[in-house]
Amino acid sequence: MKNRVRALRTALELSQGGLGEQLGVSRQTVNAIEAGRYLPSLPLALRLARFFDTTVEALFELEAEDER
């Protein structure tokens, strides 16, 4: 699953740790989400979308192999 978290975070000049603090998660969690190694829970995906003033659908995108 692709996501726009890193692009939106860096546009705000926010560190991974800073974003983690805002969301109540660790820097490592933010790093794993950005790298695509971790899919956030629905509540965390919603918090991310609200933080970036976007929708979950705009923040996360299914790749072809994810749709199977």
N, C-alpha and C positions, 0 to 999 in steps of 0.2 A: 504494500500500500504506500503510495506516495503521499507526502504532506508538504505544506508550505510553512511549517512552524519556524524553521531556521530563517527563511527569507523574511518573514514578518518580524521575528525577534531581532534580527540584525538591523532591519530598517528602523527599529525603535532604539538602536544602540544599547540593547539590553543583553547582559551576559546570561549564560545558561543558569547560573546560580541565582541571578536576579529574577529571572522568569520563574524558576522553581520556588523561590520565596513567595512570589505573588500568587502562585497556584497551590502552595502547601505541599510541594513534592521536592525531591532532591535534585541537585544538578545532574546526577547520573541518570535519573528518570528522563529529564528533558533531553539529555544527550542521546539516550536510547530511542526516544520517540523520533527525534530529528534524523537519526541514522536508519530508522525503519526496523530496528530490532525489537521494538516493543509497541504494541497497539494499546493505546490508553483505554481505560474503562469508559463507559458512556458518560458518567458524571465528570471525569477529567476531560474528555473530549468537549463536553459542553462548556466547562470552565475555560478551556483554551479558546474556544470560539467566542465566548463572551469577552474574554480579555482582549482579543484582537478585533472585536466588533465585526465579526463575520459569522458565517454559518459553518456547521460541522461539514456539510457537503462541499463548501468552498475550501475548507482547510485540509480535508482528506480526500484522496482520489483513489478509487479502486483501479488496479492494474488488471490486464487481461487475465492473468493466471489467478487473481483473487476472485474473479467472477464465476469460477467453476463451482 
